[in-house]
Amino acid sequence: MKIERVDLSLLYLPYVRFFETSLGREEGREFIIVKVHSEGLCGYGEVVAQATPSYSYETTATAWLILRDFLIPLLFSKDLARPEEFYREARRYRGHPMAKAGLELALWDLQAKKAGVPLAKLYGGTRPDIEVGVSLGIENSIPELLERIMPFIGEGYRRIKLKIKPGWDIEVVKEVRKHFPDILLQTDANGAYSLKDKAGLKMLDAFNLLLLEQPFPPYDLWDHSRLQKEMKTPLCLDESIISEDTARQALEMKSCRVINIKVGRVGGMVEARKIHDVCRREGIPVWCGGMLESGIGRAHNLHIASLPNFKLPSDLSASKRYYKEDLIDPPIELQRDGTI
């Protein structure tokens, strides 16, 4: 298989409703679609970098430059077609995992189409139905948040995730747990706290949470390990896990009891599978996080979440959760049993 052409498209999709985290409020999402052409087939990938360097130092502008000036030329100069080969060669360039992942995923999609098999089969997936949850952003008030939760439970979502930050945390979780005592509930801070907030974070132990995700800033492992020793709630690392090595280090340090795998954050499926495998060997469950992707990125995530150690509901909601009109047709839809 020989790559003939690579196209990049910069797109913007408005959300059906604003989405706010500890990093700020957004009304829509800018992102890049990668298309790789070969022998009449086209593989699609999505670069999950945002317009601003908030979740990550990468942006759509930096990812476009890295793809245009380095990664796509590398593909042609080395005559690469297999995603594993691209992964190995692209390691010469430091950082920029989201740019790398977008192109690698397009190569995986192309390879699956060439072989006539689902992506999940190439990845080693074992399940046809993916258990999913829904993420709720920071709202204007607690009553508004409670009102928004009920319809999602009615649709069948198996788990609710609440975004938290200082000042929008303990009372919010307390009220949600009071109104919904039996739901699987977890929280996500996106690194909004520090060790000085330990006493307040430990109060979350009272609410029977599935996990507390990334309370401390990106890349930290040590302070998370100190906090985990004092909390019964499992900590889950997101922004701190950028490779197989950081996953191994986090487990050795007992920095967490769960790991969130986002293929864009770790630089592609090859690295994501390595993280999955090291966690599986150590008996640590993983789940697939989302970046509010379009249907293209979301479809990739569903195939990734079919691997056997994805034990917790993933952040892979139906298309209509975020977008009035998705890029794919038919859109991704939730089944009544809470799976996709």
C-alpha angles and dihedrals in degrees: 000000000000123000111234104177142358121206127194124201126188110210140176127205122187117224120239085234134007117273119211130189133165085279094061144275123299131191097193145347135258116203145152128248117205120205120190117193128204133156095340094314129107127205119202130210134170128220106214097198113125131225091259131045095246110115089024139007087246120093134181088260095053093042091051091052094047092048095045099043103031120008101043093044088049090054092056099036091054094036091234124176107149115081093225090056092049090049092054095046095044091058088082086076115070122228126342095113095166093056090047093047094052092057095039092052091052088054091050090051091049092049092050091050091048090052093042093233135116117266089241090064092054089050095048095250119173107189131066096198122056120210109226142188134194131242121223119202129214109290134202091256141001093250089056090051093050090049091053095050098060098065091050091053088048090053090057106257108161099210138028122214120197123203110223139186136167106301093020103066130069099036091041094052091043092055094045092050091047092053096039106032097165106043124107101254132186137167134220124200100177089219097305097140139062134205091272087068092058096112092054094045090052088060087070088072088080094068104063095240124187088222146326111236125215102331093170129054124286119287095018116133104153101060090043089055090052092050095046090057089061100041130073090199109091114247116223122202122216116151091029093062111076102147147006088271095055090047091053091047092049091052093046090051091044089233092151145001096216134039128208112215117207111176093210094051093054098042105256146325097296091061093038091056091049090054090047091052097048090050091048091053090051095045093246115141121227134198134193116255123204136223095200088267126185117251090277095060092036091054090052089051092052091056090047092050090058090079113111101248095056091106103158130063111278130226093249106123126176117280093253091060089079109006135051089203122020128201093247132066122239094033122227109271135193119239119224091251091062097257136111 
